[in-house]
């Protein structure tokens, strides 16, 4: 860089550092560089990773000069300027080493390679997924009273990942997918135009990660710092999980009784209800193909839809007047894909998919497209009153506990993930995995019957051997398992199955908290209660309960007072209602859950669990807080 270039760069920095602070926010620096034409937004963003920005994340004058110098250095070589506008049939563009960005492949295979957080590591970003998920966010959050003014985000740059760094966009996205999950009043919001500091952003990121886990998202190896630092592949994966959860949440026979029409011959309703939402979607897709007397069926959201033929038939079945079968006459796959999506557009359903991602068989984007189709045009005849299936409802407490235990088991990373608690535990394999995760070395897997390589279910006899082993293990570890036998698990006895899983979860809690016990032994419920009461007193409050079954817990005042004792100042008592009505009690419970997640606690329960005083689940809430206080 010449002296003239240096002075020019300094002047440009001063033009954006209007308050003469000596630093600017990353976003300001990136926008300034891209506006000046020194580089694209994404080039500048990637290059900034290789400039020694300190822990504050602020770009100082030296950093800005270093950024511009590296970008200009990259252009002195023969390599062309990097761009993210990869057209379907363009030649792949590879950046210089200075920017660290690489484009690989073209058309349907176009991907972007970005540098990882560790030297020598790289991560692949699917460009179409990034673009379509950005469009989704722009659509569902448009007009939001808190962040609507930030939208729309550019769909052709990586700006989305920077906009997610403070956790606010992701929090709003979670609430769009599962309403009321996060009480946005507890989030840290920028004031007077100042960005959040790292600590404030970290608290928001805690809420995002813990809330995502609580609604059933598979969140593996994502930490608050990953969000704050804008790590593209992790944020994109998290966004997909949140969007997926929202799209699949409506595929429920309680919301759509007409799904009853999808039952196959000799299939019971109970068997149908075991199916995960993705399988129900495939079942729905195939139902329409069968109704059309079409000779093909779909078994996946990839290869089976990539030629566009099955989509053509599906759309024609949903609305024959608007969606013709003309695409079947088109031989070029890209042209046919475009015609398919034009049909979808007539149904106002052209979303998530592009011709190239359709042809490439992108499983995420195809799943999103089909789910959106179902949610807007199910195309199933309504069920008459006399036809309505009887859906067995087990007791509310059991249902609540089953949901929490399912999420907890999945957080242990059991394989395969639990979908239907009572059905998925019948062969004992998930239970035995959980034992091993909670108490490593507890299970001798030589004594465990595994599933056949074909994937078929194991025999009842072998399932009984596994579940008896699980019950015996529990008794050997001091579990209270009176009246529980392996056959109860195999037969899907809900009460007894819940009892066993609770004992296992309770032991997991106890192991985590052993360091808090002066004796080093398992903590009793009374000891946990005493700890909670001590926190209330410590915070200068006087609420009290007799046990975890005390109905006084329903208004969440006690839990809020516990939180106040742990983290003074986190509970804004101006937001706490008297709790005289159902709505007030719900608001208090939601507030308590969000504050706990803000502190970093993994909370599985929902506000109703507190309002209805689910004792076991409230114990898990307190236990999670205790682990924060170690």
PyMOL commands that set and color helices and strands:
alter all, ss='L'
color gray80, all
select helices_A, chain A and resi 3-16+26-36+41-48+61-74+107-109+127-140+148-150+159-163+168-177+184-186+198-214+224-228+232-248+257-262+269-273+277-291+303-305+309-318+326-329+333-346+355-360+363-376+385-387+396-411+421-424+429-438+445-447+460-476+486-490+494-516+525-538+551-555+557-566+582-598+607-611+615-628
alter helices_A, ss='H'
color red, helices_A
select strands_A, chain A and resi 23-24+59-60+102-104+111-115+122-126
alter strands_A, ss='S'
color yellow, strands_A
deselect
rebuild
show_as cartoon
